[in-house]
Amino acid sequence: MRAFACGTCRSLVFFDNDRCLTCGSSLAYDRGRQDLVVVAADEPRRCANRVIANCNWLLDDGPSAVATGSAGGRLCGSCALTRTRPADDDLAGMAAFALAEGAKRRLVYQLDHIGLPTTPRAVDPEHGLAFDLLSSVAEPVTTGHASGVVTIDLAEGDDPHREALRVQLAEPYRTMLGHLRHEIGHWYWDVLVDGTPFLDRFRELFGNEQRDYAEALQEHYGKPPGIDWMDTHVSHYAAAHPWEDWAETFAHYLHIRDTTETAAAWGVRVGGPDLDLSLASNANLDVEPDEHVATFEELAQSWIALEMALNALNRSMGKDDLYPFRLTPAVLTKMRFVHVVVTSVR
């Protein structure tokens, strides 16, 4: 995430701001320009979800500009990706919906920045992307992905609920943004890997995705976590099935890119050891990253130095590690594969 400045007074403003706190200028995020811009207070191109989802985006110029909200107003490109949301009279659900949409806007911003497609299901009914953001107050909701539809249990926006699940499932990290990055990773496997020249290399690194998924999950949850996964997978859940390994690795790739780019935008520079990442080479991948994208080695070097500093800072505040994961050579090799797949699209 870049650092933004008010177009009127050049004061620092944040991605979520709809007003400059220094000079009072009205602001909105222009997706085409990937920038916060000064707009009139009554700007007609604002998203119809400005109030119910705290959305500060302008309407897209593309197909999503015709999407309409429940009240008939037009939706921005991020909000238009949401297919289902709670009813207006579900106050708790709507509050959680606003938090989820905020995380989704950050996700969409990053995907745009990287150059990944976010084709709406309304444009491509068979292969497009859609989000069902559902309240589990009345009935259970299972967070997951199915053929381009990402379903999120909005209870994940409630800190006590999410923390209780994190402890119950023995997870070191659990956030709404993390869920979104993981679940959309499944869609990108469908779009970028399945049926492409990358598929054979995927199977070499992650395993055969044709393994029965339900059976694999049952086996995964039916035994103690153990430690046998730690040298080869970024998380315990990644060891459940090759699809989950890809989605977890993809999500961590997004975590790392966003955090290192944010640090760079804020002028944060951290020195670290000169690490040997030769085991994470891209041999046999056939596709080289775009020359304008930092090499994976540079990204990994920057991240490992930064995450160690961030973890040390968190410990100084009496908090757990910000990034409680271990990037082994096997995990770095998988992550480089994700990097090459992603940059080949760009």
N, C-alpha and C positions, 0 to 999 in steps of 0.2 A: 504494500500500500504506500503510495507516494504521500508526501506532505503537500497540503494545499494552502493557497493564499487567497485572501479576499481580493477580488478584481478591482475594488474601489480603493481600499486603504492599504492593501498588501499585508494585513495582519494574518497570523496563522489561523486557519480554520480547519475543521475536521471533516472527514468524509460524510458523517451523518448530519452536519449542520445545515439548517435551512435559513440561518441568519448569522451575520457577522456580529459577534458580541462586542466588537470595538466600535464600528461605525454604524451598525444597524442595517446594513444592506441586506436585501432578500437574496438568498442563494438557492441554487438548484443544481443537481448533478446532470450534466449533459453527457449521455452515454456515447454519442457519436464523437465528441471531442475528448472524452474521458477526463473531464475536468469539472470542478465546481464553478459555476458562472453566476454573475450578478443578473438578476431578473427583476421585473416589476413585481410589486407586492401582490397584484392581482393577475399574475402571469397565467394565461389560459392553458398553457401547455403542461401544467403541473399534473402529476398522476392523481387519479381519483382516490387513491388510497392514502393521500397525504395525512388525513386525520386518523383513520382507523388503523393504519400500519406505520404511522410516522414516516411515510415515504417522502423523500426530498428529490426524487428523480423527475426529469422531464419525459414527455412521451417520445418514443422512438419514431424515426421517420419510416421505418420498415413495416412489415406485416403486423407486428404486435400493436401498432398504433390503433388498430381498429378494435382491439379487445376491449371489452367493457366490464366494469365492476357491477356489483349487485345493485348499486344506485343508478346505473346507467352511464356514469362517467367513464372516460377512457383511461386505460391502465398503461403504465410504463412497461418497458421490455422485461424487467425483472418480475414485477407483480403479475404480468400477463402469463407467466409460466405456471402460476398457481391455478390448479383446476378446481380444487375444493377447499373451503375454509369453514370455520365454525359459524353458526348462526349469530346474527347481531345480538340476540338476547342472551347468548352464552358469554357473560362478562369475563369469566376466568379464561375461557377459551380464546376470546378475542384479545385479551391482554397477552396471552402466550403467542397468539398469531402474530402480533406486532413484533415481538422479540424474534420469532422465527424468520419473518420477512426481513428484518434488519440483518440477520446472519446471511440470508440468501442474497441480499444485495451485495454484501461483501464477496460472497462466492462468485456471483455473476461478474462483478468488477474484475476479479482475478482471472476468471476464464477468458474474458474479453482481452485483458492485458496479455495473457499468454498466447492468445490466438486460437482457442478451442471453440468449436461451434456450440451454440445453445439453441438449436432449431426448435421452436415451440411445437407442441403436438397439434395445435390448431393449424399450423402450416403443413406439417407432415404427420397425418393421423396414425400412420403405421410405425414410423421410426422416431418421431419427435419426442421432445422432453416435456414432462408435466410434473407438478408437485401436488400431492394431496396432503394438506396440513390439517390434521384432524384432532379434535378434542376427545380425550378418553374418559371424560367425566361420566358419560352415560354408558359407554361400552368399551371393551378393550380395543386398543389400536396397536398394531405391530409395525414398528419402524422397519422399512425395507425397500426393495426395488423390484419391479417386475416390468420388463419390456418397455423401459423408458419412463415409467411412472414411479416417482420417488414418494414414498409415504412416510410421514413424520408424525410421531406421537407428540403433540404439543406439550404434554406433561414434562418432556425433556427440557423445557424452558424454565421449569420450577426447580430452583437450586436444591432444596431438601430432597425432592423426589429423585433428581438426577444423581445426587451424591449417594443416596441410599442404594440405588441400582449399581453405581460404580463400585461401592464396597461389596455388595452382594455378589457381583460378578468378578470380583478381584481384579478390576481394571485400574491401571495407574492414571488414566486420562479419559474424560468423557465430557464433551461440550456439544452444544447445538451445532456450531460450525463444523466440528469434527464429524458429526453424523451426516451433515449435508455433503461434506467432501468425500466421505466414504461411500455413501449411497450413489452419488453421481458418478463415482468411479466405476460402478457396475455398468452404468449406461455407456461410459466411454470405452469399456471393454467391448461391448457390442458394436460400437461405432468405429473404433480405431484398431481393434485387434482381430476380432472374429472374422474369418473369411478373408484375411489379408496375409501378405507374406510374413508378417510378424508372428503369426500363430504358432509356427513350428518352434521358433525361439522362445516364445512364451511357455510352451509345454516343457522345453528343456529346463527353464529356470523355475517355473511355478508348479509344474505338474500337469497332469491330464485333467482338464476341466470336465471331461465326460464322466468322471466318477460320480456316482449317485449322490446328489447334493443333500437330500434329506437324511440319508443313511450316514453321510459324513458328519453332519451336524449332531446327530444323535450319538454317534461314537465320540465326538469331541466333548460334548457336555456330560457324557456318561463316565468320564474318568477324571481323576485329579489333574490339575494343570501341569504339575511336574516342571522340569527345566529342559527337556530334550528339544524344545522348539527354539530355545534362545539364540543358538548360533546361526539359525537359518531363516528366522522370521522376525519381522519388526514387532509383532505382538503375539500373544497367545492365541487370540481369535484368528489371526492370519493363518495359523496352522490348521484350521478346520477344513479348508477346501481351497483349491487353487483360485477360484473366483474371489474368495474372501482375502486371500493373500494379495491378489492384485489390488482389490479395493482398499485394503489397509495400506499397502505400499504407495498407491496413488494418493491417498489422503495425506500421508506423511510427506510426500513430495510437495503437495500444495502447502502444507504447514511450513515446510522449510523454505520454499521459494517466497512465500508471503512475508515471513518473519525476517529473512535476510534482506529482502528488498525494502521492507519498512525501516530496518536498521540503517541501511545505506541512505535512504531518503532523509533520515533524521541526523545523518552525519556520525553515526555510531560506528567506530572502527575498533575491532578487537584483534590483537595479535594472538597467535597460537602456534602450536608445534607444527613442524613440517611433516605432515603425515604421508605415508606411502599408500596411495590408493590404486596401485597398479592392478590389484586383484579385482577391481571393479571396472576393468577395461570393457570396451564395447566390441570386442572381437566377434566376428560373425554376425554383427547386427546389420551390416550392409548399408545403413543409412546414417550419415553423419549429421550432427546438430547444425542448425542454421548458423552461419558465421557471425551473425549479430547477437546470438544468444551465448551467454557465458557457458563455458564448458562445464560438464558435470563435476570434474575434478575441482574447479574453482568454486563451484557452488558448495560442494561437500566440505572443502577446506574452510570456507567462510562460515558455514553452518556449525561445524564441530567446534571451532574456536568460540563462536557466539553462544552456542547452547551451554558450553561449560561455564562461560562467564554469567549467563542468565541463571543457571542453576546455582552458582555460587552466591549471586545476589539474592535469590529467593531464600537460600539457607540463612543468609544474614538477617533476613526479616522473619525468621522462624517458620518459613513456609516450606512445603515440599518442592521438589525439583520442578521447574517449569516444563522441562522436556525429560520425562522419566523413562527414556527408551535408549536402547543400545544398538548402534548401527554397525553391525559386523560386516566383514567383507562380503558374505553372501547376500546380506540385505542391501548393501551398497550396489552390488551387481544388479539386483532386481530393480533398484531405484534408478540406476542409470538406464536400464531398459525402458522404464516409464519415461524418463527424460527424452530419450531418442525418439520414442513413439510420439510424444507430445510435440517436440520441436520439428519432427518431420511433417506434421500437419501445417505448422506455421510456414 
